[in-house]
């Protein structure tokens, strides 16, 4: 288990990926700056879209719940009418 997840495996993976990290590190400040400048706006848009979808889902669930409740209530009233021979 330690051979698969231990500290030695972590060091081996870091050594294997070091060339990729060396290419990425010079671009990191520019990428962080771009994210901080534009990322907040993108996050707001994503959050707005998620909230809109959540509201839509809530409306659909409410409609389904009220429809089901009305159906069950109608069945109960019908059963009462048949049992007590109101008609």
PyMOL Python script that loads the backbone (N, CA, C, O; Angstrom):
from pymol import cmd

cmd.read_pdbstr("""\
ATOM      1  N   UNK A   1       0.826  -1.186   0.000  1.00  0.00           N
ATOM      2  CA  UNK A   1       0.000   0.000   0.000  1.00  0.00           C
ATOM      3  C   UNK A   1       0.870   1.251   0.000  1.00  0.00           C
ATOM      4  O   UNK A   1       0.582   2.200  -0.728  1.00  0.00           O
ATOM      5  N   UNK A   2       1.925   1.266   0.800  1.00  0.00           N
ATOM      6  CA  UNK A   2       2.808   2.430   0.828  1.00  0.00           C
ATOM      7  C   UNK A   2       3.529   2.630  -0.499  1.00  0.00           C
ATOM      8  O   UNK A   2       3.893   3.752  -0.852  1.00  0.00           O
ATOM      9  N   UNK A   3       3.735   1.526  -1.241  1.00  0.00           N
ATOM     10  CA  UNK A   3       4.411   1.654  -2.536  1.00  0.00           C
ATOM     11  C   UNK A   3       3.515   2.387  -3.538  1.00  0.00           C
ATOM     12  O   UNK A   3       4.009   3.027  -4.467  1.00  0.00           O
ATOM     13  N   UNK A   4       2.204   2.290  -3.346  1.00  0.00           N
ATOM     14  CA  UNK A   4       1.276   2.921  -4.260  1.00  0.00           C
ATOM     15  C   UNK A   4       0.915   4.346  -3.844  1.00  0.00           C
ATOM     16  O   UNK A   4       0.692   5.201  -4.701  1.00  0.00           O
ATOM     17  N   UNK A   5       0.854   4.610  -2.537  1.00  0.00           N
ATOM     18  CA  UNK A   5       0.381   5.898  -2.048  1.00  0.00           C
ATOM     19  C   UNK A   5       1.348   6.605  -1.100  1.00  0.00           C
ATOM     20  O   UNK A   5       1.042   7.701  -0.630  1.00  0.00           O
ATOM     21  N   UNK A   6       2.459   6.033  -0.819  1.00  0.00           N
ATOM     22  CA  UNK A   6       3.356   6.569   0.193  1.00  0.00           C
ATOM     23  C   UNK A   6       4.173   7.752  -0.274  1.00  0.00           C
ATOM     24  O   UNK A   6       4.055   8.191  -1.418  1.00  0.00           O
ATOM     25  N   UNK A   7       5.010   8.270   0.628  1.00  0.00           N
ATOM     26  CA  UNK A   7       5.850   9.424   0.313  1.00  0.00           C
ATOM     27  C   UNK A   7       6.860   9.122  -0.799  1.00  0.00           C
ATOM     28  O   UNK A   7       7.184  10.005  -1.594  1.00  0.00           O
ATOM     29  N   UNK A   8       7.347   7.908  -0.859  1.00  0.00           N
ATOM     30  CA  UNK A   8       8.319   7.555  -1.901  1.00  0.00           C
ATOM     31  C   UNK A   8       7.660   7.640  -3.279  1.00  0.00           C
ATOM     32  O   UNK A   8       8.281   8.114  -4.231  1.00  0.00           O
ATOM     33  N   UNK A   9       6.435   7.194  -3.391  1.00  0.00           N
ATOM     34  CA  UNK A   9       5.712   7.271  -4.662  1.00  0.00           C
ATOM     35  C   UNK A   9       5.470   8.727  -5.042  1.00  0.00           C
ATOM     36  O   UNK A   9       5.542   9.073  -6.221  1.00  0.00           O
ATOM     37  N   UNK A  10       5.188   9.572  -4.077  1.00  0.00           N
ATOM     38  CA  UNK A  10       4.993  10.998  -4.327  1.00  0.00           C
ATOM     39  C   UNK A  10       6.260  11.631  -4.886  1.00  0.00           C
ATOM     40  O   UNK A  10       6.202  12.396  -5.848  1.00  0.00           O
ATOM     41  N   UNK A  11       7.390  11.318  -4.294  1.00  0.00           N
ATOM     42  CA  UNK A  11       8.668  11.859  -4.762  1.00  0.00           C
ATOM     43  C   UNK A  11       8.954  11.366  -6.181  1.00  0.00           C
ATOM     44  O   UNK A  11       9.416  12.141  -7.019  1.00  0.00           O
ATOM     45  N   UNK A  12       8.691  10.103  -6.457  1.00  0.00           N
ATOM     46  CA  UNK A  12       8.909   9.560  -7.804  1.00  0.00           C
ATOM     47  C   UNK A  12       8.037  10.280  -8.833  1.00  0.00           C
ATOM     48  O   UNK A  12       8.502  10.610  -9.924  1.00  0.00           O
ATOM     49  N   UNK A  13       6.776  10.521  -8.485  1.00  0.00           N
ATOM     50  CA  UNK A  13       5.878  11.204  -9.414  1.00  0.00           C
ATOM     51  C   UNK A  13       6.302  12.651  -9.631  1.00  0.00           C
ATOM     52  O   UNK A  13       6.227  13.162 -10.748  1.00  0.00           O
ATOM     53  N   UNK A  14       6.743  13.306  -8.571  1.00  0.00           N
ATOM     54  CA  UNK A  14       7.226  14.680  -8.720  1.00  0.00           C
ATOM     55  C   UNK A  14       8.450  14.748  -9.631  1.00  0.00           C
ATOM     56  O   UNK A  14       8.567  15.654 -10.456  1.00  0.00           O
ATOM     57  N   UNK A  15       9.352  13.793  -9.477  1.00  0.00           N
ATOM     58  CA  UNK A  15      10.532  13.751 -10.347  1.00  0.00           C
ATOM     59  C   UNK A  15      10.129  13.489 -11.793  1.00  0.00           C
ATOM     60  O   UNK A  15      10.708  14.072 -12.710  1.00  0.00           O
ATOM     61  N   UNK A  16       9.155  12.629 -12.006  1.00  0.00           N
ATOM     62  CA  UNK A  16       8.719  12.309 -13.366  1.00  0.00           C
ATOM     63  C   UNK A  16       8.026  13.498 -14.022  1.00  0.00           C
ATOM     64  O   UNK A  16       8.125  13.679 -15.236  1.00  0.00           O
ATOM     65  N   UNK A  17       7.329  14.306 -13.235  1.00  0.00           N
ATOM     66  CA  UNK A  17       6.581  15.425 -13.793  1.00  0.00           C
ATOM     67  C   UNK A  17       7.326  16.754 -13.694  1.00  0.00           C
ATOM     68  O   UNK A  17       6.786  17.787 -14.089  1.00  0.00           O
ATOM     69  N   UNK A  18       8.516  16.748 -13.191  1.00  0.00           N
ATOM     70  CA  UNK A  18       9.293  17.976 -13.023  1.00  0.00           C
ATOM     71  C   UNK A  18       9.476  18.743 -14.332  1.00  0.00           C
ATOM     72  O   UNK A  18       9.362  19.969 -14.310  1.00  0.00           O
ATOM     73  N   UNK A  19       9.751  18.103 -15.467  1.00  0.00           N
ATOM     74  CA  UNK A  19       9.876  18.875 -16.705  1.00  0.00           C
ATOM     75  C   UNK A  19       8.592  19.624 -17.084  1.00  0.00           C
ATOM     76  O   UNK A  19       8.651  20.741 -17.597  1.00  0.00           O
ATOM     77  N   UNK A  20       7.457  19.018 -16.836  1.00  0.00           N
ATOM     78  CA  UNK A  20       6.199  19.703 -17.124  1.00  0.00           C
ATOM     79  C   UNK A  20       6.008  20.904 -16.209  1.00  0.00           C
ATOM     80  O   UNK A  20       5.556  21.961 -16.650  1.00  0.00           O
ATOM     81  N   UNK A  21       6.353  20.741 -14.932  1.00  0.00           N
ATOM     82  CA  UNK A  21       6.245  21.857 -13.996  1.00  0.00           C
ATOM     83  C   UNK A  21       7.207  22.975 -14.367  1.00  0.00           C
ATOM     84  O   UNK A  21       6.876  24.150 -14.210  1.00  0.00           O
ATOM     85  N   UNK A  22       8.380  22.631 -14.851  1.00  0.00           N
ATOM     86  CA  UNK A  22       9.360  23.654 -15.247  1.00  0.00           C
ATOM     87  C   UNK A  22       8.831  24.495 -16.404  1.00  0.00           C
ATOM     88  O   UNK A  22       9.124  25.688 -16.485  1.00  0.00           O
ATOM     89  N   UNK A  23       8.053  23.885 -17.302  1.00  0.00           N
ATOM     90  CA  UNK A  23       7.467  24.646 -18.405  1.00  0.00           C
ATOM     91  C   UNK A  23       6.281  25.489 -17.934  1.00  0.00           C
ATOM     92  O   UNK A  23       6.016  26.553 -18.495  1.00  0.00           O
ATOM     93  N   UNK A  24       5.577  25.028 -16.923  1.00  0.00           N
ATOM     94  CA  UNK A  24       4.388  25.715 -16.441  1.00  0.00           C
ATOM     95  C   UNK A  24       4.714  26.893 -15.530  1.00  0.00           C
ATOM     96  O   UNK A  24       4.010  27.902 -15.563  1.00  0.00           O
ATOM     97  N   UNK A  25       5.748  26.790 -14.732  1.00  0.00           N
ATOM     98  CA  UNK A  25       6.051  27.809 -13.724  1.00  0.00           C
ATOM     99  C   UNK A  25       6.248  29.216 -14.283  1.00  0.00           C
ATOM    100  O   UNK A  25       5.766  30.161 -13.657  1.00  0.00           O
ATOM    101  N   UNK A  26       6.930  29.426 -15.428  1.00  0.00           N
ATOM    102  CA  UNK A  26       7.065  30.799 -15.913  1.00  0.00           C
ATOM    103  C   UNK A  26       5.727  31.454 -16.280  1.00  0.00           C
ATOM    104  O   UNK A  26       5.599  32.675 -16.191  1.00  0.00           O
ATOM    105  N   UNK A  27       4.750  30.677 -16.682  1.00  0.00           N
ATOM    106  CA  UNK A  27       3.449  31.230 -17.059  1.00  0.00           C
ATOM    107  C   UNK A  27       2.513  31.410 -15.872  1.00  0.00           C
ATOM    108  O   UNK A  27       1.466  32.044 -16.005  1.00  0.00           O
ATOM    109  N   UNK A  28       2.868  30.871 -14.731  1.00  0.00           N
ATOM    110  CA  UNK A  28       1.968  30.863 -13.585  1.00  0.00           C
ATOM    111  C   UNK A  28       1.558  32.261 -13.119  1.00  0.00           C
ATOM    112  O   UNK A  28       0.367  32.470 -12.890  1.00  0.00           O
ATOM    113  N   UNK A  29       2.462  33.230 -12.965  1.00  0.00           N
ATOM    114  CA  UNK A  29       2.007  34.561 -12.524  1.00  0.00           C
ATOM    115  C   UNK A  29       1.005  35.198 -13.493  1.00  0.00           C
ATOM    116  O   UNK A  29       0.038  35.823 -13.057  1.00  0.00           O
ATOM    117  N   UNK A  30       1.225  35.046 -14.791  1.00  0.00           N
ATOM    118  CA  UNK A  30       0.306  35.611 -15.776  1.00  0.00           C
ATOM    119  C   UNK A  30      -1.053  34.923 -15.696  1.00  0.00           C
ATOM    120  O   UNK A  30      -2.089  35.582 -15.787  1.00  0.00           O
ATOM    121  N   UNK A  31      -1.052  33.607 -15.527  1.00  0.00           N
ATOM    122  CA  UNK A  31      -2.302  32.866 -15.424  1.00  0.00           C
ATOM    123  C   UNK A  31      -3.074  33.234 -14.160  1.00  0.00           C
ATOM    124  O   UNK A  31      -4.298  33.362 -14.192  1.00  0.00           O
ATOM    125  N   UNK A  32      -2.363  33.403 -13.058  1.00  0.00           N
ATOM    126  CA  UNK A  32      -3.013  33.794 -11.802  1.00  0.00           C
ATOM    127  C   UNK A  32      -3.604  35.189 -11.934  1.00  0.00           C
ATOM    128  O   UNK A  32      -4.728  35.436 -11.497  1.00  0.00           O
ATOM    129  N   UNK A  33      -2.850  36.098 -12.536  1.00  0.00           N
ATOM    130  CA  UNK A  33      -3.342  37.466 -12.723  1.00  0.00           C
ATOM    131  C   UNK A  33      -4.586  37.478 -13.620  1.00  0.00           C
ATOM    132  O   UNK A  33      -5.557  38.171 -13.316  1.00  0.00           O
ATOM    133  N   UNK A  34      -4.563  36.733 -14.700  1.00  0.00           N
ATOM    134  CA  UNK A  34      -5.716  36.674 -15.605  1.00  0.00           C
ATOM    135  C   UNK A  34      -6.932  36.086 -14.899  1.00  0.00           C
ATOM    136  O   UNK A  34      -8.052  36.559 -15.092  1.00  0.00           O
ATOM    137  N   UNK A  35      -6.720  35.072 -14.094  1.00  0.00           N
ATOM    138  CA  UNK A  35      -7.834  34.472 -13.366  1.00  0.00           C
ATOM    139  C   UNK A  35      -8.409  35.456 -12.356  1.00  0.00           C
ATOM    140  O   UNK A  35      -9.628  35.596 -12.252  1.00  0.00           O
ATOM    141  N   UNK A  36      -7.547  36.137 -11.613  1.00  0.00           N
ATOM    142  CA  UNK A  36      -8.029  37.075 -10.608  1.00  0.00           C
ATOM    143  C   UNK A  36      -8.762  38.249 -11.249  1.00  0.00           C
ATOM    144  O   UNK A  36      -9.703  38.792 -10.670  1.00  0.00           O
ATOM    145  N   UNK A  37      -8.332  38.633 -12.434  1.00  0.00           N
ATOM    146  CA  UNK A  37      -8.973  39.756 -13.121  1.00  0.00           C
ATOM    147  C   UNK A  37     -10.294  39.321 -13.761  1.00  0.00           C
ATOM    148  O   UNK A  37     -11.294  40.026 -13.630  1.00  0.00           O
ATOM    149  N   UNK A  38     -10.320  38.198 -14.435  1.00  0.00           N
ATOM    150  CA  UNK A  38     -11.500  37.776 -15.190  1.00  0.00           C
ATOM    151  C   UNK A  38     -12.267  36.641 -14.526  1.00  0.00           C
ATOM    152  O   UNK A  38     -13.435  36.416 -14.844  1.00  0.00           O
ATOM    153  N   UNK A  39     -11.641  35.942 -13.631  1.00  0.00           N
ATOM    154  CA  UNK A  39     -12.272  34.779 -13.020  1.00  0.00           C
ATOM    155  C   UNK A  39     -13.471  35.130 -12.169  1.00  0.00           C
ATOM    156  O   UNK A  39     -14.441  34.374 -12.112  1.00  0.00           O
ATOM    157  N   UNK A  40     -13.412  36.277 -11.506  1.00  0.00           N
ATOM    158  CA  UNK A  40     -14.529  36.672 -10.653  1.00  0.00           C
ATOM    159  C   UNK A  40     -15.781  36.886 -11.491  1.00  0.00           C
ATOM    160  O   UNK A  40     -16.873  36.503 -11.073  1.00  0.00           O
ATOM    161  N   UNK A  41     -15.641  37.491 -12.668  1.00  0.00           N
ATOM    162  CA  UNK A  41     -16.790  37.717 -13.541  1.00  0.00           C
ATOM    163  C   UNK A  41     -17.341  36.391 -14.046  1.00  0.00           C
ATOM    164  O   UNK A  41     -18.555  36.193 -14.077  1.00  0.00           O
ATOM    165  N   UNK A  42     -16.460  35.490 -14.438  1.00  0.00           N
ATOM    166  CA  UNK A  42     -16.901  34.182 -14.916  1.00  0.00           C
ATOM    167  C   UNK A  42     -17.583  33.408 -13.789  1.00  0.00           C
ATOM    168  O   UNK A  42     -18.568  32.707 -14.021  1.00  0.00           O
ATOM    169  N   UNK A  43     -17.061  33.536 -12.577  1.00  0.00           N
ATOM    170  CA  UNK A  43     -17.680  32.868 -11.442  1.00  0.00           C
ATOM    171  C   UNK A  43     -19.074  33.425 -11.171  1.00  0.00           C
ATOM    172  O   UNK A  43     -19.990  32.675 -10.836  1.00  0.00           O
ATOM    173  N   UNK A  44     -19.235  34.741 -11.316  1.00  0.00           N
ATOM    174  CA  UNK A  44     -20.549  35.349 -11.112  1.00  0.00           C
ATOM    175  C   UNK A  44     -21.538  34.844 -12.144  1.00  0.00           C
ATOM    176  O   UNK A  44     -22.686  34.542 -11.816  1.00  0.00           O
ATOM    177  N   UNK A  45     -21.098  34.751 -13.387  1.00  0.00           N
ATOM    178  CA  UNK A  45     -21.987  34.263 -14.435  1.00  0.00           C
ATOM    179  C   UNK A  45     -22.361  32.806 -14.203  1.00  0.00           C
ATOM    180  O   UNK A  45     -23.513  32.417 -14.392  1.00  0.00           O
ATOM    181  N   UNK A  46     -21.397  32.015 -13.799  1.00  0.00           N
ATOM    182  CA  UNK A  46     -21.666  30.610 -13.509  1.00  0.00           C
ATOM    183  C   UNK A  46     -22.617  30.478 -12.327  1.00  0.00           C
ATOM    184  O   UNK A  46     -23.542  29.666 -12.354  1.00  0.00           O
ATOM    185  N   UNK A  47     -22.389  31.270 -11.300  1.00  0.00           N
ATOM    186  CA  UNK A  47     -23.255  31.235 -10.127  1.00  0.00           C
ATOM    187  C   UNK A  47     -24.660  31.683 -10.489  1.00  0.00           C
ATOM    188  O   UNK A  47     -25.635  31.099 -10.015  1.00  0.00           O
ATOM    189  N   UNK A  48     -24.780  32.709 -11.321  1.00  0.00           N
ATOM    190  CA  UNK A  48     -26.101  33.185 -11.755  1.00  0.00           C
ATOM    191  C   UNK A  48     -26.831  32.078 -12.528  1.00  0.00           C
ATOM    192  O   UNK A  48     -28.022  31.847 -12.318  1.00  0.00           O
ATOM    193  N   UNK A  49     -26.111  31.404 -13.413  1.00  0.00           N
ATOM    194  CA  UNK A  49     -26.729  30.317 -14.183  1.00  0.00           C
ATOM    195  C   UNK A  49     -27.162  29.181 -13.261  1.00  0.00           C
ATOM    196  O   UNK A  49     -28.237  28.610 -13.447  1.00  0.00           O
ATOM    197  N   UNK A  50     -26.346  28.852 -12.279  1.00  0.00           N
ATOM    198  CA  UNK A  50     -26.710  27.800 -11.329  1.00  0.00           C
ATOM    199  C   UNK A  50     -27.928  28.186 -10.500  1.00  0.00           C
ATOM    200  O   UNK A  50     -28.803  27.355 -10.255  1.00  0.00           O
ATOM    201  N   UNK A  51     -27.987  29.439 -10.070  1.00  0.00           N
ATOM    202  CA  UNK A  51     -29.145  29.893  -9.299  1.00  0.00           C
ATOM    203  C   UNK A  51     -30.416  29.873 -10.132  1.00  0.00           C
ATOM    204  O   UNK A  51     -31.474  29.481  -9.638  1.00  0.00           O
ATOM    205  N   UNK A  52     -30.327  30.291 -11.385  1.00  0.00           N
ATOM    206  CA  UNK A  52     -31.492  30.250 -12.271  1.00  0.00           C
ATOM    207  C   UNK A  52     -31.974  28.816 -12.464  1.00  0.00           C
ATOM    208  O   UNK A  52     -33.175  28.548 -12.428  1.00  0.00           O
ATOM    209  N   UNK A  53     -31.046  27.912 -12.664  1.00  0.00           N
ATOM    210  CA  UNK A  53     -31.415  26.509 -12.840  1.00  0.00           C
ATOM    211  C   UNK A  53     -32.014  25.934 -11.561  1.00  0.00           C
ATOM    212  O   UNK A  53     -32.947  25.133 -11.619  1.00  0.00           O
ATOM    213  N   UNK A  54     -31.485  26.334 -10.411  1.00  0.00           N
ATOM    214  CA  UNK A  54     -32.027  25.868  -9.136  1.00  0.00           C
ATOM    215  C   UNK A  54     -33.456  26.375  -8.944  1.00  0.00           C
ATOM    216  O   UNK A  54     -34.318  25.624  -8.489  1.00  0.00           O
ATOM    217  N   UNK A  55     -33.713  27.628  -9.283  1.00  0.00           N
ATOM    218  CA  UNK A  55     -35.068  28.174  -9.177  1.00  0.00           C
ATOM    219  C   UNK A  55     -36.031  27.417 -10.093  1.00  0.00           C
ATOM    220  O   UNK A  55     -37.152  27.094  -9.701  1.00  0.00           O
ATOM    221  N   UNK A  56     -35.581  27.144 -11.303  1.00  0.00           N
ATOM    222  CA  UNK A  56     -36.416  26.411 -12.252  1.00  0.00           C
ATOM    223  C   UNK A  56     -36.724  25.016 -11.720  1.00  0.00           C
ATOM    224  O   UNK A  56     -37.861  24.553 -11.804  1.00  0.00           O
ATOM    225  N   UNK A  57     -35.714  24.350 -11.175  1.00  0.00           N
ATOM    226  CA  UNK A  57     -35.918  23.018 -10.606  1.00  0.00           C
ATOM    227  C   UNK A  57     -36.878  23.071  -9.427  1.00  0.00           C
ATOM    228  O   UNK A  57     -37.733  22.198  -9.281  1.00  0.00           O
ATOM    229  N   UNK A  58     -36.743  24.089  -8.586  1.00  0.00           N
ATOM    230  CA  UNK A  58     -37.644  24.222  -7.439  1.00  0.00           C
ATOM    231  C   UNK A  58     -39.084  24.416  -7.888  1.00  0.00           C
ATOM    232  O   UNK A  58     -39.998  23.833  -7.305  1.00  0.00           O
ATOM    233  N   UNK A  59     -39.299  25.237  -8.925  1.00  0.00           N
ATOM    234  CA  UNK A  59     -40.652  25.434  -9.437  1.00  0.00           C
ATOM    235  C   UNK A  59     -41.230  24.131  -9.980  1.00  0.00           C
ATOM    236  O   UNK A  59     -42.398  23.821  -9.742  1.00  0.00           O
ATOM    237  N   UNK A  60     -40.423  23.376 -10.703  1.00  0.00           N
ATOM    238  CA  UNK A  60     -40.899  22.101 -11.238  1.00  0.00           C
ATOM    239  C   UNK A  60     -41.235  21.115 -10.121  1.00  0.00           C
ATOM    240  O   UNK A  60     -42.240  20.408 -10.193  1.00  0.00           O
ATOM    241  N   UNK A  61     -40.396  21.071  -9.098  1.00  0.00           N
ATOM    242  CA  UNK A  61     -40.659  20.168  -7.974  1.00  0.00           C
ATOM    243  C   UNK A  61     -41.917  20.582  -7.214  1.00  0.00           C
ATOM    244  O   UNK A  61     -42.692  19.726  -6.788  1.00  0.00           O
ATOM    245  N   UNK A  62     -42.123  21.890  -7.042  1.00  0.00           N
ATOM    246  CA  UNK A  62     -43.335  22.354  -6.380  1.00  0.00           C
ATOM    247  C   UNK A  62     -44.569  21.963  -7.181  1.00  0.00           C
ATOM    248  O   UNK A  62     -45.557  21.499  -6.612  1.00  0.00           O
ATOM    249  N   UNK A  63     -44.518  22.149  -8.495  1.00  0.00           N
ATOM    250  CA  UNK A  63     -45.655  21.797  -9.340  1.00  0.00           C
ATOM    251  C   UNK A  63     -45.930  20.295  -9.253  1.00  0.00           C
ATOM    252  O   UNK A  63     -47.087  19.880  -9.173  1.00  0.00           O
ATOM    253  N   UNK A  64     -44.892  19.495  -9.268  1.00  0.00           N
ATOM    254  CA  UNK A  64     -45.054  18.048  -9.154  1.00  0.00           C
ATOM    255  C   UNK A  64     -45.637  17.667  -7.802  1.00  0.00           C
ATOM    256  O   UNK A  64     -46.517  16.810  -7.720  1.00  0.00           O
ATOM    257  N   UNK A  65     -45.158  18.293  -6.758  1.00  0.00           N
ATOM    258  CA  UNK A  65     -45.656  18.009  -5.415  1.00  0.00           C
ATOM    259  C   UNK A  65     -47.119  18.406  -5.281  1.00  0.00           C
ATOM    260  O   UNK A  65     -47.924  17.630  -4.767  1.00  0.00           O
ATOM    261  N   UNK A  66     -47.473  19.601  -5.735  1.00  0.00           N
ATOM    262  CA  UNK A  66     -48.860  20.045  -5.639  1.00  0.00           C
ATOM    263  C   UNK A  66     -49.772  19.184  -6.507  1.00  0.00           C
ATOM    264  O   UNK A  66     -50.896  18.881  -6.106  1.00  0.00           O
ATOM    265  N   UNK A  67     -49.312  18.793  -7.672  1.00  0.00           N
ATOM    266  CA  UNK A  67     -50.107  17.913  -8.528  1.00  0.00           C
ATOM    267  C   UNK A  67     -50.340  16.563  -7.873  1.00  0.00           C
ATOM    268  O   UNK A  67     -51.459  16.050  -7.887  1.00  0.00           O
ATOM    269  N   UNK A  68     -49.294  15.985  -7.300  1.00  0.00           N
ATOM    270  CA  UNK A  68     -49.431  14.709  -6.606  1.00  0.00           C
ATOM    271  C   UNK A  68     -50.336  14.811  -5.394  1.00  0.00           C
ATOM    272  O   UNK A  68     -51.154  13.927  -5.139  1.00  0.00           O
ATOM    273  N   UNK A  69     -50.184  15.899  -4.648  1.00  0.00           N
ATOM    274  CA  UNK A  69     -51.022  16.114  -3.474  1.00  0.00           C
ATOM    275  C   UNK A  69     -52.485  16.270  -3.874  1.00  0.00           C
ATOM    276  O   UNK A  69     -53.370  15.724  -3.215  1.00  0.00           O
ATOM    277  N   UNK A  70     -52.740  17.006  -4.939  1.00  0.00           N
ATOM    278  CA  UNK A  70     -54.109  17.162  -5.426  1.00  0.00           C
ATOM    279  C   UNK A  70     -54.703  15.839  -5.877  1.00  0.00           C
ATOM    280  O   UNK A  70     -55.874  15.559  -5.620  1.00  0.00           O
ATOM    281  N   UNK A  71     -53.907  15.034  -6.543  1.00  0.00           N
ATOM    282  CA  UNK A  71     -54.374  13.720  -6.989  1.00  0.00           C
ATOM    283  C   UNK A  71     -54.746  12.848  -5.801  1.00  0.00           C
ATOM    284  O   UNK A  71     -55.815  12.238  -5.789  1.00  0.00           O
ATOM    285  N   UNK A  72     -53.865  12.784  -4.793  1.00  0.00           N
ATOM    286  CA  UNK A  72     -54.133  11.967  -3.604  1.00  0.00           C
ATOM    287  C   UNK A  72     -55.349  12.495  -2.865  1.00  0.00           C
ATOM    288  O   UNK A  72     -56.180  11.706  -2.414  1.00  0.00           O
ATOM    289  N   UNK A  73     -55.475  13.805  -2.728  1.00  0.00           N
ATOM    290  CA  UNK A  73     -56.630  14.387  -2.064  1.00  0.00           C
ATOM    291  C   UNK A  73     -57.916  14.061  -2.830  1.00  0.00           C
ATOM    292  O   UNK A  73     -58.948  13.774  -2.222  1.00  0.00           O
ATOM    293  N   UNK A  74     -57.853  14.106  -4.140  1.00  0.00           N
ATOM    294  CA  UNK A  74     -59.010  13.735  -4.949  1.00  0.00           C
ATOM    295  C   UNK A  74     -59.399  12.284  -4.744  1.00  0.00           C
ATOM    296  O   UNK A  74     -60.586  11.968  -4.659  1.00  0.00           O
ATOM    297  N   UNK A  75     -58.416  11.393  -4.663  1.00  0.00           N
ATOM    298  CA  UNK A  75     -58.715   9.988  -4.395  1.00  0.00           C
ATOM    299  C   UNK A  75     -59.363   9.796  -3.029  1.00  0.00           C
ATOM    300  O   UNK A  75     -60.302   9.014  -2.885  1.00  0.00           O
ATOM    301  N   UNK A  76     -58.860  10.511  -2.031  1.00  0.00           N
ATOM    302  CA  UNK A  76     -59.427  10.402  -0.685  1.00  0.00           C
ATOM    303  C   UNK A  76     -60.869  10.885  -0.683  1.00  0.00           C
ATOM    304  O   UNK A  76     -61.737  10.235  -0.101  1.00  0.00           O
ATOM    305  N   UNK A  77     -61.138  12.021  -1.329  1.00  0.00           N
ATOM    306  CA  UNK A  77     -62.498  12.549  -1.384  1.00  0.00           C
ATOM    307  C   UNK A  77     -63.406  11.575  -2.136  1.00  0.00           C
ATOM    308  O   UNK A  77     -64.538  11.341  -1.711  1.00  0.00           O
ATOM    309  N   UNK A  78     -62.938  11.016  -3.223  1.00  0.00           N
ATOM    310  CA  UNK A  78     -63.728  10.051  -3.982  1.00  0.00           C
ATOM    311  C   UNK A  78     -64.038   8.820  -3.144  1.00  0.00           C
ATOM    312  O   UNK A  78     -65.165   8.325  -3.170  1.00  0.00           O
ATOM    313  N   UNK A  79     -63.065   8.322  -2.407  1.00  0.00           N
ATOM    314  CA  UNK A  79     -63.295   7.168  -1.536  1.00  0.00           C
ATOM    315  C   UNK A  79     -64.318   7.493  -0.453  1.00  0.00           C
ATOM    316  O   UNK A  79     -65.172   6.666  -0.135  1.00  0.00           O
ATOM    317  N   UNK A  80     -64.234   8.675   0.104  1.00  0.00           N
ATOM    318  CA  UNK A  80     -65.200   9.075   1.133  1.00  0.00           C
ATOM    319  C   UNK A  80     -66.601   9.167   0.546  1.00  0.00           C
ATOM    320  O   UNK A  80     -67.576   8.759   1.176  1.00  0.00           O
ATOM    321  N   UNK A  81     -66.693   9.706  -0.665  1.00  0.00           N
ATOM    322  CA  UNK A  81     -68.001   9.811  -1.314  1.00  0.00           C
ATOM    323  C   UNK A  81     -68.587   8.440  -1.584  1.00  0.00           C
ATOM    324  O   UNK A  81     -69.791   8.242  -1.421  1.00  0.00           O
ATOM    325  N   UNK A  82     -67.771   7.501  -1.989  1.00  0.00           N
ATOM    326  CA  UNK A  82     -68.264   6.161  -2.268  1.00  0.00           C
ATOM    327  C   UNK A  82     -68.610   5.398  -1.002  1.00  0.00           C
ATOM    328  O   UNK A  82     -69.579   4.640  -0.984  1.00  0.00           O
ATOM    329  N   UNK A  83     -67.852   5.582   0.030  1.00  0.00           N
ATOM    330  CA  UNK A  83     -68.115   4.871   1.294  1.00  0.00           C
ATOM    331  C   UNK A  83     -69.387   5.362   1.976  1.00  0.00           C
ATOM    332  O   UNK A  83     -70.185   4.575   2.485  1.00  0.00           O
ATOM    333  N   UNK A  84     -69.554   6.672   1.972  1.00  0.00           N
ATOM    334  CA  UNK A  84     -70.699   7.249   2.672  1.00  0.00           C
ATOM    335  C   UNK A  84     -71.890   7.474   1.759  1.00  0.00           C
ATOM    336  O   UNK A  84     -72.907   8.012   2.196  1.00  0.00           O
ATOM    337  N   UNK A  85     -71.784   7.076   0.514  1.00  0.00           N
ATOM    338  CA  UNK A  85     -72.860   7.160  -0.471  1.00  0.00           C
ATOM    339  C   UNK A  85     -73.489   8.547  -0.512  1.00  0.00           C
ATOM    340  O   UNK A  85     -74.700   8.715  -0.367  1.00  0.00           O
ATOM    341  N   UNK A  86     -72.628   9.523  -0.713  1.00  0.00           N
ATOM    342  CA  UNK A  86     -73.129  10.899  -0.781  1.00  0.00           C
ATOM    343  C   UNK A  86     -73.865  11.151  -2.078  1.00  0.00           C
ATOM    344  O   UNK A  86     -74.720  12.037  -2.125  1.00  0.00           O
ATOM    345  N   UNK A  87     -73.570  10.410  -3.135  1.00  0.00           N
ATOM    346  CA  UNK A  87     -74.265  10.598  -4.415  1.00  0.00           C
ATOM    347  C   UNK A  87     -74.901   9.336  -4.871  1.00  0.00           C
ATOM    348  O   UNK A  87     -75.528   9.308  -5.930  1.00  0.00           O
TER     349      UNK A  87
END
""", "prot")
cmd.dss("prot")
cmd.show_as("cartoon", "prot")
cmd.util.cbc("prot")
cmd.orient("prot")
